[in-house]
Amino acid sequence: MKNKSNFGACALCLKNRTLRDSHLTPQWIYKRLRNAENGTDDPVCVANNSVYMTSQQVRRFLLCDECEGRFSTREEYVAQLTDRSATKIFQHIRIVSASMAGTVELDRDGIDTNKLSYFAMSIIWRSCFIAGGCQLGKYAEQFRKYLLGEDEFPRFAALTMTIISPSATETDHGDVHNMYTQPSSARDGQLWFHGFSLFGLVFRCFVGQALESDWKEQLCLASPNWEKYALLQAADQCADHQSALDALMNAQPRGKLRQKIDPK
């Protein structure tokens, strides 16, 4: 007899199946965060103006085995690409002309932008269900079909990637290769943007009918164009990273972290 607590409609394929206890944050991200220091401390979390150590992971019965498999293959690829010991992504970028300052071309033979795009959107999409950090609203169904493989990347959206230069990681601006921010949404005029940062990469998905064609054609990782580009920034120039760092520096230590910082 099926367990009623984990049997229902899969959020991706919509079929009634036994559901997995799906994580918002892929487990390899959690493990890498935990191993950032000595491999025993829980990751440091910032929320509601507090900073604390926790082993709790955001999760929910959401996907069936088949759909979990769709996500896991792309997650494994990104885990290898962001491996700090190899810094593989920096081996496959090329500075382009001065007319596109701060932009790098991605080596199509070394970087699979389709897997990167799928991975980033899978994190943003599942956040709508698991944590509520992102709200795709009326566009959620089109993204579901894209992740299911039933449709192309939505024409009213552009997924961009910023690479934070490794030369700025060991500074007062924080070690970006040991940081992860959960997805969130914001609105700027007629456009919504949803995004998160991950070990030196910042993903942003701009959504709306007012989206300029240049964004879709030149900087969208999921565009049909043969050439693919990303932005390259130092840590102190990346607004997303600085926002996360400011939240960390201004938060109040709680629980085990407070005891660790001030044993008194």
N, C-alpha and C positions, 0 to 999 in steps of 0.2 A: 504493500500500500504506500502511495506517495505521501511524503511529508507535506501537509498543507501549507507550511510556512515557506517552502521553497519551490512550490509548483504554481506556475501561472504563465502569463504571456511574456515572452522575452521582449524587452524594450526595443531591440534592433530588428529581429525578423518577425516579431509579432505572433509567433507560433506558441501554443501552450506546451510548455516543456518544463522539466526540472531545471531550476535556475541555480546558477553558481553565486556564491557570496562574493560579488564583484567589488574590487577595490577602485576607488577614484584614482589613487596614486599607484602606479604599477609597483609591485613588490621590490623590483630591483632598485628603484629610486630610493625607497625606504632603507634598504640594506646599505646602499652607498652613503646615504646621509648618516646612518648609524656608525659606519666604519670610518667616517671622516676624521674622528679623533683617535680613539683607541679600540674601537670595535665593541665596546661594552655599554657606553652611554646611549640613552635614547636620544633621538633627534630633538633639536630645539625648535619649538613651534611659537609663532607670534600670532595672537588673536585677541581682539577686544582690548588693545593697549596693554596686554600682558605677554610676557615671554616665559616659557616653561618647557620642561623636558617631558615627553610623553611617548609611550609605546602604542598609543591608540591610533588606529588607521581608519580613515573614512571609508565605509563600505555599505553595500546593500545587495539584497538578492535582486539581480537585474538582468543578467544575460544567461543564455543557455550555453552548453559546452561548445557548440559549433561557433557561435558568435564570439565567445571568449577567445577561441582559436584565431579568429580573424584579427583580433586586436593583438594577441601575444606575438605573432610573427613580426609585426611592425615594431613592437616594443623591444624585441630582441635586437633588431637592426639598430635602433636609436641608442640602445645601451652600449653597443660596440662603437658606434660613431662618436659618442661622447665620453668614451673611456679616457680619463685624464692622463693615464700613463702613456697613451698613444697619441692623444690629441689629433685623431685622424682627420677631423674636418678641416684642420688648417693645412693639411697636405693637399687639399683639393679645392683651393680657392685661388682666384687670380684677380689682382687689382685691375680695374678697367680705366678708361680715359678720364681725364680731369673733368670733363663735362658731366660725369656721373660720380662726383666726389663722395667718398664714403661707401661706395658700392663695389661689391666683388662679384665676379662671375663664378658660378659653381661648376666644377668639372663634372660633366654628365656621365663620364665613365667611372668616377670615383664616388659620387654622391647620388643616391636614389631619391630624387625629390618626391616621387610618388609615395614612397614609404614614409618620408618625413611629413608630407602633407596629411596622409591618412592618420599617422600617429597623433599629430597635433590636434586634428579635428576630433579624433576619438576621445581625447582628454577633455576638450571643451564640451563636446556633446554629452558625455556621461556626467559631467559636472552639473548639468541641468537637472538630472535625476537624483544624483547621490548627495550633493552638497548644496545645490541651489546657488552656487557662485556665479554661474552663467545663465543667461536667459536668452535663448534663441528665438523665442516667440513664434510668430507665424512662419518663420523660416526653418523651424526644427525638422519638419517632415522632409524637406529637400535634402537636408544634411543627413538624415537617417538613410535615405535612399542612396546617397553617395557612399556612405560607410558600408551599406549592404551590397554595394556593387551594382545597383539597379539603375544608376544615373551618373552623369558626369558631375564634376564639382560645380556647385551653383554659380550661374553667370552673374549674380548680383553680389558676389562675395570675392574677396581677395585675401589670401593667407600669406603674410610676410614673415620673414625670419631675420632677426638681428643676431650677429655673432659678436660677442664681447671679446676684445683683443686680449690674449693671454698675458701680454706685457703689463697689464694693469690689475692682475688678479691678486697679487701679494702686496697690496697697499692698504691705505686707510679706507679704501672704498670697498673693502670686503672681498673675500675669496669667492668669486662668482661660480667656481667649479664645485663649491660645496653648498650651493643654495638652490632651493626650489620654491616657487610660489604657486599656490593653487589658483586655478582659473577664476577670473572675475570679468564682469561686464561693465561698460560705461557707455555713455552717449555723448557725441560731439556733433551738435547740429542735427542734420538729417541722417547721420551715420551712427551705427552702433559698432563698437569694437570689443572683442572678447580675446583674452589672452592669458598667458602664463610664461614664466621663465624656468629654465631647466639647465643647470650646470653649464652656464655660459651661453646658452641659446635663449632668445626671447621670441616667442611666437605671438603674432597678433592676427586676428581674423576680422577684417572690416566688412560690414554687412549693410546693404541698403541700396535702393534704386538709384541714389544720387552718386554712387561710386564712380569716380573718374576712370575712364578707359585705360589711362596710363598705368594705374595701379594694377589693374587686372592683367594687362599685357606684359608689363616689364618686371614687376616685383612679386607677382603671385607665384608661389611655389607650385601651385596646381594648374597653372595655365598650360594650354596646349603648345606653347612656343618651345622651340628646341633649346634656346638659351634660357638659363635660369639664373636669377641674381638674388643676392642677399645684402643687407647693410652690415658694415663693419664699424664698431664703435669701441672706444675705451670705456671702462666702467664708469668713470665720472661724467661721461657724456650720454649715458643711457638712462633716460628718464624712468623706465620701468625698474631697472636695478636700483637706482637711487631712491625711488619711492619705497621699495622693499627694505633697503638698508636704513632709511629714516625711521620706518615703523619699528625695526628691530632696536635701534639705538634709543628710541623714545619710550619703549615699552618697559613695564615694571617687572623685574624678575619674581617668579612665584615658585612655590614648592621646592622640589629637589634642586632646581637650578639656583634658587636664592641661597639655599644652604651651601651649595658648592662654591658660590661666589663669596659668600660671607658666612663662614662656619659659626660665627658668634650667634 
